[in-house]
């Protein structure tokens, strides 16, 4: 009995190769019981004709399915569903039931909805996406990343890929971070002083859990990274904030009762202000004087392309009071979810214990792929390429902002990937963003950075990391037009 070709059809929206889609059709049919063991598959010629694809595509798909024991080849007789193919589960047909649990009582702790920046999921479809922090496919080194990922899948790296490391990190990645990344920030560290994390946000959460209690006080910048505010709220510690100025966080404004100060000195999030070395030294002096710790989120340090980056706070620290956070979100891609903490060994030991209770360790393949990308020089080439592109985009954006009369709310002379802006004439940034969407322009209203009840509603972030330089002038022209139109309505 042959399986009819009419059971095969292609999904035009499938995101993958025709060969892969055909393989999934067959494996899905076998596992669902539609294709029975021993049944004959359509001929490669007949199925190719029916689907309107190349016969070689069908043959290659069939060959892979034979290798995975879904099909068997019988010489001139053709291909058949293998007698030893994975069988569909023999469970009774599931019946959907409704929960009778009173979840309002069963849930012991409630978490408020995360404060997220406003951006549509299909932002890549917009012509002028001034969206922050996403990977620009035009700049990413796909080919070499793929090579490194494939290398990390090899037999030589089988242990790194598959084993439970019991909380340890990939020694090759740790070595690359210590020898390749940290020296350019002036930081010297031993392997026992480095922990790999699932990105900077994961690191912030673990540090809050380890360093803070209900009787301790955390200080954060204002405005600040929205997730940090929520992390500190969930830790139930006391929180205070210090308003940043054009040079970042003023050390003299840090209250003496602080236990932990969270700071982004390289590029303040979100204003992009860079803290000068004099302030960094003053903050460290305050930490010694009042006995508090500092968490340094070295946000966007790789993107200090307009001048040499200032030394990290950690590199100036002589008392071991700074826990340093870095990540590969901006230099590689945010979906990698890979970061690291550099801190004195006793703190790293506690963080490692906490991490082991949650995620055990960061996936080995991710760590080893990144280690190869660093070791083989691709990382430096990637950062250099991004810096070159961002330098051009920033210059075009600055000229366009001045030409169209947009208002900067803050400026940085050290690069970065965005501008901190203020809407004209008291116009609400959220309203401006909504109008701009209809004109294929995306900006990011900044309410999330200020927090509930404290948003002046006039600020937004204008990023150039995801938009080519050629499109920037027209996008900014549209922002100016809509802003002026809203300002006239308010007048």
LUMKOLZA-234051 format. One record per residue: residue in three letters; x, y, z of N, C-alpha, C in turn. Coordinates in steps of 0.2 Angstrom, whole numbers, plus 5000, padded with zeros to 4 digits. Each point is the difference from the previous one (the first is absolute). Example, Ala and Ser with C-alpha at 12.3 -4.5 7.8 and 13.67 -1.06 7.14 Angstrom:
% LUMKOLZA-234051
ALA506649725039499650065000500450065000/SER499850054996500450065001499650055003/
This chain:
% LUMKOLZA-234051
UNK500449945000499650065000500450065000/UNK500050054995500450065000499650065003/UNK500450045003499750065003499950054994/UNK499450034999499850044995500450075000/UNK500250024994500350075000499650055003/UNK499349995000499650065002500150015007/UNK500349965004500150015007500650055002/UNK500350014994500650055001499850074997/UNK500150055004500050074997500450045004/UNK500350054997500550055003499750065003/UNK500250025005499850075004500450054997/UNK499750054996500450064997500350045006/UNK499850005006500250045005500649965005/UNK500149944998500549965003500750045000/UNK500350005006500750045000500549955001/UNK500249974994500549954999500149984993/UNK500449954999500149974993499449964998/UNK500049994994499549954997500149935003/UNK500749985000500249945002499849985007/UNK500150055004499850005007499349995001/UNK499650044996499350005001499749934998/UNK500349974995499849944998500149945005/UNK500650015003500249955005499550015006/UNK499850065002499550015005499349974999/UNK499850014993499449974998500049925002/UNK500549974998500149935000500049985008/UNK500550035003500049985007499450015004/UNK499750064999499350015003499549954998/UNK500049984994499549954998500149935003/UNK500749985001500149945003499850005008/UNK500250065003499950005007499350015002/UNK499650034995499350015001499649944998/UNK500349954997499749944998499650004994/UNK500150064996499750004993500449964995/UNK500649995001500449964996500249945004/UNK499849944997500149945004500649964998/UNK500249975005500749964999499949954994/UNK500550004996500049964994499650034994/UNK499750065000499750034995500550034995/UNK499849994993500550034995499950074999/UNK500650045000500050074999499850024993/UNK499850054998499950024993500750004997/UNK500149994993500650004997500350085000/UNK500650005000500450075000499750044995/UNK500049974994499850034994499250035000/UNK499649955003499350025000499950055005/UNK500350005006499950055006500350064998/UNK500650004996500350074998499550034995/UNK499749964995499550034995499450035004/UNK499849965005499450035004500150065004/UNK500650015003500150055004500350064996/UNK500349994994500350054995500750025003/UNK500349955002500750015003500549954996/UNK500650015001500549964997500049935002/UNK500149954996500149935002500549995005/UNK500650034999500649995004499850025007/UNK499650065001499850025007499649945003/UNK499549974997499749945003500549945001/UNK500449994996500549945001500450025006/UNK500350065001500450015006499650005006/UNK499450025000499549995006499949935002/UNK499949964995499949935001500649975003/UNK500650024997500649975002500250015008/UNK499850075002500150015007499549965004/UNK499449994998499549975003500249925001/UNK500349984995500349935001500550005005/UNK500550055000500550005005499750005007/UNK499550035001499650015007499549945001/UNK500049954996499649945000499250025000/UNK499850054997499350014999499849974993/UNK500549994995499849974994500649954999/UNK499849954996500549954998500050004992/UNK500649984997500050004993500049934998/UNK499649984995500049934997500250004993/UNK500650024998500349994993499550044996/UNK499849964994499650034995499350015002/UNK499849975006499350005002499850075003/UNK500550045002499950065003500150015007/UNK499650055003500150015007499449985004/UNK500149985006499449975004500150035007/UNK499450015004500150025007500349945003/UNK500550015004500449955003499649965005/UNK500149945000499749965005500250015007/UNK500650035001500350025007500050075001/UNK499550044996500050075001499750025007/UNK500250055003499750025006499250005000/UNK499749975005499349994999499650055004/UNK499450024998499650055003499849975007/UNK500050055005499849985007499349975000/UNK499949955004499449965001499550035005/UNK500150065002499650035005499250004998/UNK499650005004499350014998499950074998/UNK499550024995499950074998499950045006/UNK500450065000500050045006499350045000/UNK499850025005499350045001500250065004/UNK499950054997500150075004499650015006/UNK500250015006499750015006500150075002/UNK499550035004500150065003500250005007/UNK500550045002500350005007499550025005/UNK499949965006499650025005500350035006/UNK500750024999500450035005499850085001/UNK500050025006499950075001500750035000/UNK500250034994500750024999500150075004/UNK499550035002500050065004500349995007/UNK499949945002500249985007500649954999/UNK500149974995500549954999500750034999/UNK500050064996500650034998500250045007/UNK500649985002500350035006500350074999/UNK500350024995500350064998499850024993/UNK499850075000499850024993500550054998/UNK500150004993500550044997499750054995/UNK500150065001499750054995500249994993/UNK499650024995500249994993500650044999/UNK500549984996500650034999499950064996/UNK500450065002500050064996500449994994/UNK499750004994500449994994500050064996/UNK500550014996500050064995499549984995/UNK499750054997499549994995500349994993/UNK499949944998500349994993499649944997/UNK499750004994499649954997500549944999/UNK499749945000500349944999500349994992/UNK499650044996500249994993500450074998/UNK500450025005500450074998500449994994/UNK500349954998500449994994499650024994/UNK499450005000499650014994499950084999/UNK500250045005500050074999500650034997/UNK499850054996500650034995500550045004/UNK499850035006500450045004500049985007/UNK500349945002500049985007500650035004/UNK499850055004500550035004500049965007/UNK500149934999499949965006500749985003/UNK500050005006500649995004500249925001/UNK500649995000500249935003499949944996/UNK499850014994499949944996500549994995/UNK500149934997500649994996499850024993/UNK500450034997500050024993500349954995/UNK499549964997500349954995500550024995/UNK500050064998500450034995500850005003/UNK500050005007500750015003500249945003/UNK499649955001500249945004500449954996/UNK500549975003500449954996499749935000/UNK499549994996499749945000500449944999/UNK500450014995500449944997500549985006/UNK500450045003500549985005499649985006/UNK499550035002499649975006499849934999/UNK499749994994499849934998500649955000/UNK500550024998500649965000500249985007/UNK500050055004500249995008499549955003/UNK499350024998499549955003500149934998/UNK500149994994500149934997500649975003/UNK500650045001500649975003499849985007/UNK499650045004499849985007499649945000/UNK499749984994499649945000500449944998/UNK500750014999500449944998500149955006/UNK500349954998500249945004500550035006/UNK500550044998500550025005499650045005/UNK499550034999499650045005499449975003/UNK500049934999499449975002499850015008/UNK500549995004499950015007499850075002/UNK500350054997499750075001499350014998/UNK499849964995499350014997499549965004/UNK500249945003499549965003500049995007/UNK500650015003500049985007499750055005/UNK499849975006499850045005500650035004/UNK500250065000500650035002500050015008/UNK499449995003499950015007500250075002/UNK499750044997500150075002500750044997/UNK500449964997500650034997499950034994/UNK500450054998500050034993500549974995/UNK499950014994500449984995500750035001/UNK500549965001500750045001500250034994/UNK499949984994500250044994499750075000/UNK499350015002499750065000500350045005/UNK500149985006500250035006500750034998/UNK500449964997500750024998500050064995/UNK499549994995499950064995499850065003/UNK499550005005499850065004500650035003/UNK500449965004500550025004500650034996/UNK500249974994500550024996499850054994/UNK499450004998499850034994499650065002/UNK499550005004499550055002500250055005/UNK500249975006500150045006500650044999/UNK500649984997500550055000499950074996/UNK499550004995499850064997499650045005/UNK499849985005499750045005500450015006/UNK500749985000500450015005499949955006/UNK499749954999499849955006500449944999/UNK500349985006500449945001499649955004/UNK499949944998499649955004500249935000/UNK499949965005500249935000499349974998/UNK500149934997499449964999499550005005/UNK500250005007499549995005499750075001/UNK500150054997499750075001499550014994/UNK499949954996499550024994499549945000/UNK499450034999499449954999499650024994/UNK499949954996499650014994499250005001/UNK499750044997499250015002499650004994/UNK499450005001499550004994499850074999/UNK500550044998500050074998500050045007/UNK500050074998500150055006499450005005/UNK499449994997499450015004500049945005/UNK500249944998500149945005500550025005/UNK500650034998500550025005499750055005/UNK499750054998499750055004499549965005/UNK499649964998499649965005500349965005/UNK500649964998500349965004500450055005/UNK500350054998500350055005499650035005/UNK499450014998499550035004499849955006/UNK499949944997499849945005500649995005/UNK500650004998500549995005500250065004/UNK500050064997500350065004499450035004/UNK499450004999499550045003499549965004/UNK499850035005499449975005499550065001/UNK499549985004499550055001500350065005/UNK500549995003500350055004500650044997/UNK500149984993500650044997499750044995/UNK500450054998499850054995500350004994/UNK499750004994500350004994499950074996/UNK500550034997499950064997500149994992/UNK499550034996500049994993500050074997/UNK500250014994500050064996499250024998/UNK499950064999499450024998500150054994/UNK499749984994499649944998500549945000/UNK499749944999500549945000499749954996/UNK500349944999499849944997499449985003/UNK499449994997499449985003500049935004/UNK500449954997500049945003500450005007/UNK500550055001500350005006499550035005/UNK499650054999499650025005499549955002/UNK499849954996499549955001500449955004/UNK500649984999500449955003500150035007/UNK500250065001500150025007499350005004/UNK499550024997499350005003499849935002/UNK500249954996499849935002500549975006/UNK500650035000500449985006499850035007/UNK499550055000499750025006500550045004/UNK500650034997500450045003499850075000/UNK500350045004499850084999500350024994/UNK499750054996500350024994500050085001/UNK500550034997500150074999500350014993/UNK499850064997500350014994500450075000/UNK500450014996500450064999499950024993/UNK499850064999499950034993500750014997/UNK500049984993500750014997500050064996/UNK500550034999500150064996500449994993/UNK500350054997500349994994500749965001/UNK500249985006500649965001499849945004/UNK499449985000499849945003499850015007/UNK500249955004499850005007500450055004/UNK499850055004500450045004500249965007/UNK500649985001500249975006499850035006/UNK500050075001499850035006499350005002/UNK499649974995499350005001499849935003/UNK500549955000499849935002500050015008/UNK499449985003499950005007500449965004/UNK500250025006500549965004499749935002/UNK499449995000499749945003500049954994/UNK500250014994500049954995500449945002/UNK499849944998500449945000500249984994/UNK499750014994500249984994499750054995/UNK500550034995499850054995500149964994/UNK499550014996500049974993500150064995/UNK500549994996500250064995500249974993/UNK499850054995500249984993500550064998/UNK500650005002500550054999500250014993/UNK500149954996500250014993499550034995/UNK499449985000499550044997499349995004/UNK499950055004499450005004499449984997/UNK499649955003499449974997499450045003/UNK499750044996499950014993500450064997/UNK500250055004500250064997500750004996/UNK500349955001500749994996500550055003/UNK499950035006500550045003500649955002/UNK500650034999500649965002500350035006/UNK500149965005500350035007500850014999/UNK500250065001500850014999500349975006/UNK500749994998500449965005500050035007/UNK500050075000500050035007499449985004/UNK499450004997499449985003500149925002/UNK500349964996500149935002500449995006/UNK500550045000500550005006499650035006/UNK499650055000499650035005499549955003/UNK499749964995499549955002500349945004/UNK500649984998500449955004500250035007/UNK500250065000500150035007499450005004/UNK499550024997499350005004499949935003/UNK500149954995499949935002500449985006/UNK500750025000500449985006499850045006/UNK499850064999499850045006499449985003/UNK499549984996499349985003499949925000/UNK500549974998500049925000499449974996/UNK500050024994499549974995500349974995/UNK499649954996500349974994499750034994/UNK500349994995499850034993499949944995/UNK499550004997499949954994500050054994/UNK500649984996500150044994499749964994/UNK499550034997499849974993500350034995/UNK500549974997500450044995499749994993/UNK499550045000499550004994500350044994/UNK500049964995500250034993500750025000/UNK500549975004500750035000500349994993/UNK499849944997500349994993499850054995/UNK499550045001499850054995500250075001/UNK500650005004500350075001500450014995/UNK499750024994500450004994500250074998/UNK499850055003500250074998500650025004/UNK500249975005500650015004500249945004/UNK500550005003500349945004499550005006/UNK499849945002499649995006500350015006/UNK499750035005500350015007500149935003/UNK500550005005500149945003499449985005/UNK499849935000499549985004500150025007/UNK499450015004500050005007500449955003/UNK499949944998500349945003500850004999/UNK500250034995500850014999500350055005/UNK499650055002500250055005499949985007/UNK499649945001499849985007500649975003/UNK500250025006500649975004499749975006/UNK499450005002499749975006499649944999/UNK499949984993499649944999499350025001/UNK499750064999499350025001499649994994/UNK500349994994499650004994499949934997/UNK499449994998499849944997499850034992/UNK500449974996500050024993499549964995/UNK499650034997499549964995500250024993/UNK500149954996500050014993499649954996/UNK499850014994499649954996500250014992/UNK499849954997500150004992499450024997/UNK499550035003499350024997500150054994/UNK500450055001500150054995500549984995/UNK500649975002500549994996499949944995/UNK499649955003499849944995499250014999/UNK499649975005499350004999499649995006/UNK499550035002499750005006499749935001/UNK499849964995499749935001500549955002/UNK500650025000500549965003500049985007/UNK499750065004499949995007500749985003/UNK500550044999500649985003500450065003/UNK500249995006500350065004500549975005/UNK500350045004500549985005500050055006/UNK500249985005500150045006500749995002/UNK500450055002500750005003499950035007/UNK500249975005500050025007500449965004/UNK500250025006500449965005499749935000/UNK500449955002499949935000499449985004/UNK500050035007499449985004499350024997/UNK500050064997499350014997499949964994/UNK500549984996499949964994499849935002/UNK500349985006499849935002499250005002/UNK499850055003499350005002499550014994/UNK500250044995499750014994499949934996/UNK500649965000500049944997499549955003/UNK500050005007499549955003499350024999/UNK499950075000499350024998499849984993/UNK500550014995499849984993499949934999/UNK500449965004499949925000499349985002/UNK499750045004499349985002499550024995/UNK500250044995499550034995500149974994/UNK500650014997500149984993500649954999/UNK500349985006500649955000500650044997/UNK499950014994500650034996499750034994/UNK500450044996499850034994500149944995/UNK499649994995500149954995500750004997/UNK500349945000500649994998500250024993/UNK499549984995500150024993500150074999/UNK499650045004500050084999500750025003/UNK500249975005500650035003500649984995/UNK500049944998500649984996500050034993/UNK499450014997499950044994500350075000/UNK499850035006500350075001500750005001/UNK500349955004500750005001500449994994/UNK499749964995500450004993499950064997/UNK499450045000500050064996500550055003/UNK500150005006500550055003500749984998/UNK500149935001500749984999500350014993/UNK499549994995500250004993500050074997/UNK499950055004500050074998499450034997/UNK499549965000499350024997499750065004/UNK500149995006499650055005500350074999/UNK500750015000500350064998499850034994/UNK500049964995499850024993499250025000/UNK499649975004499350015000499950075003/UNK500450015006499950075004500350054995/UNK500549994997500350054996499550024994/UNK499749954997499550014995499450045002/UNK499849995006499450035003500250075002/UNK500650015003500250075001500050054994/UNK500349974995500050044994499350024997/UNK499649955000499350014998499650055005/UNK500149995006499750045005500350085000/UNK500650004999500350074999499750044994/UNK499949964995499750044994499250015002/UNK499749955002499350025002499950055005/UNK500450005005500050065005500150074997/UNK500550004996500150064996499450034996/UNK499749954996499450024996499550025005/UNK499949965005499450025005500150075003/UNK500650015002500250075003499850054995/UNK500250004994499950054995499250004999/UNK499749955000499350004998499650035006/UNK500249985006499750035006500050085000/UNK500650024999500150084999499650034995/UNK500049964994499750034994499250015001/UNK499849955004499250005001499850035006/UNK500550025004499850045006499849955006/UNK500149945000499849965006500550025006/UNK499749985006500350025006500449945004/UNK500650015001500449955004499950015007/UNK499849955004499950005007500749995004/UNK500549974996500649985003500549984994/UNK500650015001500549984995500649965003/UNK500349964996500649965002500550014994/UNK500650025002500650004996500449944999/UNK499749945002500449945000499649954996/UNK499650024995499749954996499349975002/UNK500049935001499349975002499649994993/UNK499449995001499649984995499350035000/UNK499950065004499450035000500150075003/UNK499550044999499950075002499450015005/UNK500150045005499550015005499750064998/UNK499350004999499750054997499450035004/UNK499850064998499450035003499550024995/UNK499449985001499550024995499850085000/UNK499850034995499950075000499450035003/UNK500150065003499450035002499549965005/UNK500349965005499649965004499649954997/UNK500249984994499649944997500249945003/UNK499549955001500149945003500449954995/UNK500549975003500449964996499649944997/UNK499649975005499649944998499550024994/UNK499750065000499650024995500350014993/UNK500650035001500450014994500249934997/UNK500249965004500249934998499449974996/UNK499450005003499449974997499950034993/UNK500150074999499850034994500649984995/UNK500649995002500549994996500049924997/UNK499749965004499949934997499650004993/UNK499550045000499750014994500450024994/UNK500650035001500450024995500649965000/UNK500049945002500549955000500750025004/UNK499950045005500550025004499949985007/UNK500549975003500049975007500550045005/UNK499750035005500550035005499749965007/UNK500450015005499949975007499850055005/UNK499450015002499850045005500449985007/UNK500250045004500449995005499749995007/UNK499349995000499750005007500349945004/UNK500149944997500349955004500650015004/UNK500450054998500650025003499950045007/UNK499550035000499850055005499649965006/UNK499649964998499649965005499350035000/UNK499549965003499350025001500050075004/UNK499650044997499850075004500650055000/UNK500649984996500550055000500250024993/UNK499649974995500250014993499850074998/UNK500550044998499850074997499650004994/UNK500049944997499749984993500250044994/UNK500650035001500350044994500649974997/UNK500349955003500649974998499949944996/UNK500549994995500049944996500749984998/UNK500249944998500649984998500049994993/UNK500550034996500150004993500749964999/UNK499949934998500549964999500249994992/UNK500649994999500250004992500349934999/UNK500049955005500349944999499649954995/UNK499450014999499649964996499850034993/UNK500250064998499850034994500650034996/UNK500049984994500650024996500050084999/UNK500650024999500250085000499650034994/UNK499849974995499750034994499350025002/UNK499749965005499350015002499950055005/UNK500550025004500050045006499750074998/UNK500250034995499850075000499250014998/UNK499749954996499350004999499649985006/UNK500349955004499649995006500050055005/UNK500650045001500050055005499550064997/UNK500050014993499650054998499349995001/UNK499849935000499349995002499850015007/UNK500549985005500050015007499950085001/UNK500350044997500050075001499350034997/UNK499849974995499350024997499449985005/UNK500049945002499549985005500150045007/UNK500650015002500050045006499850075000/UNK500150034994499850074999499250004999/UNK499849954997499250004999499749995007/UNK500349965004499749995007500150065004/UNK500550035000500250075003499550054998/UNK499850004994499550064998499349985003/UNK499949945000499349985003499950025007/UNK500649995004500050025007500050085001/UNK500250034995500150085001499350035000/
